[in-house]
Amino acid sequence: MKDNRLIAEFMGMQHTDIGWYDSENVMSEYACQMVGGNTFEELQYDRSWDWLMPVVETCYHNGAEEQEIGDITHALLDCDLKNLYDAVVEFIKEFNLKSQ
């Protein structure tokens, strides 16, 4: 899934032939949980709270103002994984545009 790759890259990971690595060239703890292959579809940000919550924390720590993080906050309050995932993806896209 393309947006899972977007999230992985936002989290500082890079994809190689043997897996996802963070900025210190350490295999991601989440990548280590993958069984077989290393395709983007195997990243589980879109279906796992355990994978997505560290991303949410990173979004909050990236200096987001209240209005920018509002959709993430609402999805958290609703305990809605799909809406949270969508809000995180939109936040990252906006963050990347501002960072260019």
N, C-alpha and C positions, 0 to 999 in steps of 0.2 A: 504494500500500500504506500503510495507516494507520500502521503502526509506522515506516516510513521518514519519515513526517511527524513523528512523535514524536522521532525521532533528530535530524532537521534542526532542530527547535525547541530541543532540548537543546543543540545546537551553537551556538545563538544566532542562527539564521537565521530570517527572516520571509519569507513568500510574498507576492508581489505579482502583478499581472497579467502582468508581463514576466519574472518569475524569482524566484529565491531570493537574498536579501541578508543579509549578516551584520550584527552590531550597529553597525558603523560605516558602514552603508549602501553597502557595496561588494559587488558581485555575487560570490557564492561561486565559487571556482575550479572547484568540482565542478558547479555549475549551468551554468557556461560550457561544460562538456563535453557538455551535453545537446544532442541534435539534434532540433529542432522542439519545439513545445509545452512546457509547464511543469507537467504534471500530477504528482501525488505519485508515481505509478507509475514515473516516469522517474528518480526518485532511486534510486541503485544501492547503497545500504548493504547490502541483502540479497543481493547477488551480486558484490560487488567488494571485494577486500582493500584496494585503494587508497582506497576510500571509508570503509571500516569502521575501519581502523587509527587514523586521527586521533581517532575517537570513543572507541576503547579507551584511547588516551592521555589523553583528557579525563576519562574515568571514573577512571583511576588518579590524576589530578591533582586530583580533587574531594574528596580526603581520605577515600576509601573505606578502611574497615578491611579486614583480610585476609579475614574471613569474608564480607564483602559483595562482594568482588571475586573470590572463589574460583572461581565458575563461569566467569568470563571467563578467568582464568588457566588453568584446566583445558582450556577450548576452544582457547586459544592453543597449549598444549602438544600437543594432539591435532591441530593444524592443521586444524580442522574449522570451516569458514566458517558453516555453518548453525547449529551449536551456539553459536558465538561471537556471531552475530547475535542468537539467542534470549537468550543470557546478557546481552548489552548492553541489549536491550529490557527485560528484567526488572530490571536494575540501574537503568535510567532511571526506570521506573515507581516503584520503591521510593524512589529519590532525590527524585522529584517529590512523593511522599506526605510524606516527611520535611520537605520545603521549604515545605509549605503552612502 
